[in-house]
Amino acid sequence: MRARSPWRQPDFRRLWAGASASQFSTFAGGAVLPLLAATALAASPWQMGLLTAADKAAFLFLGLPVGAWIDRARRMPLMITANLFRGCLLLTVPLAWWADVLTMPQLVVVALLAGAGALVFDVAHQSYLPTLVGRDQLVPANTGLQASHSVADVTGRGIGGGLVQVFGAAYAVLPVGLGYVTSAVALARIRAREPAPVSSGRRTIRADIGDGLRFVLGRRDLRAITSYTAVGNVAFAVLTAVQVLYLTRTLQLAPAQVGAVLATGGCGAVSGALAAGTWTRLFGSVRTVWIVPLLTAPAALVVPLAQPGTGAWFVGAALAVLGHGMTVYNIGQVSYRQAICPDRLLGRMNAGFRFLAWGTVPLGALSGGVLGETIGLRSTVWVFAVATVGATLLLVLSPLRTGRAPAERGSADVGAGPTGQPLPGSHPGPDAHGS
């Protein structure tokens, strides 16, 4: 019998609507806040790096305990609370600007606390999805969510840049905060009753954290995915720390043009979401995880080669190719991790992965700021490009290259969901279940 599409479930559509509103706010904020710092507050490269680091600092300092906490609570109420918190927090920025008291320290604190809210929302969201749609629908469900993520990338960054151009960066923060509130309202309409979490008895938070880390680090396939994602995130954090300064000062683009270039990159992410099923049918879900990054990563080398004038638009094209590859990769690796992890460990697995893969982002952002100050903006972008291309070796040299990563012996729950079946769409070899 053909599995029911997640789009036929009203509650999934409500989850999708709430996630879409949340993603719009995230990407709009990703364009508006750096532009506010760079233009209205005249931030230095170091301050831009600090602002970028603050946004992801929670993944490093709170990631592991948040995962254990989420596995002990119902996840939907946490998602709603996290977005209400982020919405109210960001609305303080235009109020402070109106009162003429907005400073860089306040902006950094806002980014830091909003990042903590993002951590709770993201881990709870990825842990809640298998409960709502079932594991056999993870790939189409994640494809739909990633598509809205990609569209939000295009509209959020593009509209964010335009709003800054028309109204000023401080007041452009207003729709960012309202988007989080709208997301919370949509999520509150989900009617499905979430099962109560499995009691951990007298187990400590430290023991629960250890379970999640052992699951992530105890498997060669997950170690490869985690390592590649970590290096790639550090590289993009270096770029993010200086990209607004690079586009505005080195390539001499106006704020609206910056938003347009970033939006062009987001178009690649949309195409990646639409093409993910095709890539999976061609190569299988396991091989797609390493083949697509290998094919698209070299586009990063175009970014530091761009020159002022028409050459700057090559940056947008390069970001589009990278966005395509990253989106296909993310759909594959997220679905893969969700499918092989038991329900009771989902929060800790996702948090452990994010701690290892995203916890280094603040260090990358700070490094980007330091490099921008010391070796210059273009040279810093070269660091991003070389690291992005080199990171693909971590996947190519991993068990994922054979397309039989689920076949490893000696790991708990290896290559299977709760029913012992391989990940849908994968092409395991003859040893898929071990011998």
Secondary structure, 3 states (H helix, E strand, C coil): CCCCCHHHCHHHHHHHHHHHHHHHHHHHHHHHHHHHHHHHCCCCHHHHHHHHHHHHHHHHHCHHHHHHHHCCCCHHHHHHHHHHHHHHHHCHHHHHHHCCCCCHHHHHHHHHHHHHHHHHHHHHHHHHHHHHHCHHHHHHHHHHHHHHHHHHHHHHHHHHHHHHHHHCHHHHCHHHHHHHHHHHHHHHCCCCCCCCCCCCCCCCHHHHHHHHHHHHHCCHHHHHHHHHHHHHHHHHHHHHHHHHHHHHHHCCCCHHHHHHHHHHHHHHHHHHHHHHHHHHHHHCHHHHHHHHHHHHHHHHHHHHHCCCCHHHHHHHHHHHHHHHHHHHHHHHHHHHHHHHCCHHHHHHHHHHHHHHHHCCHHHHHHHHHHHHHHCCHHHHHHHHHHHHHHHCHHHHCCHHHHCCHHHCCCCCCCCCCCCCCCCCCCCCCCCCCCC
